Amino acid sequence: MAINAKITKPHINVFYHKGSIIAESFNHVIWGIEEEGIPYVIEGKQEETALELACLGAESSNLGVGIGIGKDGLLILHYNKLQKDHPLFRIKLKDSAETLRKIGANAARLVKGIPFKAI
């Protein structure tokens, strides 16, 4: 038995391109996740596209859900059981605060297995 084994709490990964996106620019996404009560981790990464980031997030999340925000301001919600080029949702970071919040809520609702909010 490993004494120092790291136990990771289940969470949604929110990955963004750290060279061009600041974490505060997607606060509404985070608030949508928080409203649904699901834990999340925010991390800046080198990958540039939202699709790469979302897939990486979904693959490395123990809940299988990832959100990626690319260099170009595209935001993608992905699930690890889907094909890489078929994400669940694709919006722009410049979309309304309401839309951004719904994307966050929908990421959490995917985990909960309840219907998505309309976007």
N, C-alpha and C positions, 0 to 999 in steps of 0.2 A: 504494500500500500504506500502510495506516494504521500509524504507528509506535506510537501509544498505544492501540491497540485493546484493549479489555478482553476477555479470554477467561475465560468462566465455566466452571468445572468442573461436569460433570453432577451433579445432586443432587435429592433429594426436598425439597419445601418443606413445612415445618411452621409454619402460621400460626395465631396465637391472638388472641383479643380482648384488647388490651393494657390496657383499662380495668378488667377484672375477673378476669383469669386470670394467675397467675404461672407462669413457665416451669418452676419446680421441681415444679409439680403434675403434670406429665406426663413426668417423668424416665424412667419405665418404657417409655413409647412410644419415646423416643430410644434407650434401651438395646437395645430390640428391633431397631431399624434398625441400630445399631452391630454387633450380633451377626451380622448378615447381611453386613456389610462395604460398605454403600452410603453415600455421602456425603449429608449433609442440611444444610439451612439453617433456623434457627429465627428467626421474626420476629413481633413484635407488630404488629397492624393495627387500624384503626378499625372495620372491618366487625364486626357483632355475632353473626351466625349461623354455626354450624359449616358449613352448606352453602355459604354465600357464601365463607367462608375456604378451605374445601377446594377449591372450584371455582377460585378465584383462584390457589391454590397449584398445582393441577394445570396450569392454563393457562400459568402463568409458569415452571413447572419444565421444564428441557430434557429431563427424563425423563418428563414427563407425569403425575407422581404428586404428589398433595397431600393433606396432613392438615390439617383445620381443627378448632379447639377454640373453640366459641362461648361467649358470655356466660353461657348457661344451663348450661354444663358438658357439653353434647353434643359428642361427638367423631366426626368423619366422615373416612373414607378415600375419596378420589375419584381417578378416572383420566380424563385429558382426552379419551379416545375414547368416553366414556359420556355419555348425556344428563344435563344438570345435575341433574334431580330423581331420578336413579337411581344413587346412590353405591354403592360396593362394600360398605362396612361402616359401621354406625352403632352406637356404644356410648355409655355415659356415663363421664365422667371419674372418677366414684365407683366404677366397676367394679373388680374385683380387679386387683392388680398383674400377675398372670399374663395376664389378658385385655388389659390395656394393652400389655404387652410383645409379645403376639401380634399386635396391630394394627400395631405398629412393624415387626415381622418380616414381616408380610404386605405392608406397603408396599414393603419391600425385595424381597420375593419376587415381587411384581408386576413390578418392574424386571428381575429375573433370569429371569422366565418359568418359575418352578418352582411346584409346588402350594402352596396356602395352608395355614397351620396352622388347625386347627379352633377355632372360637370358640364 
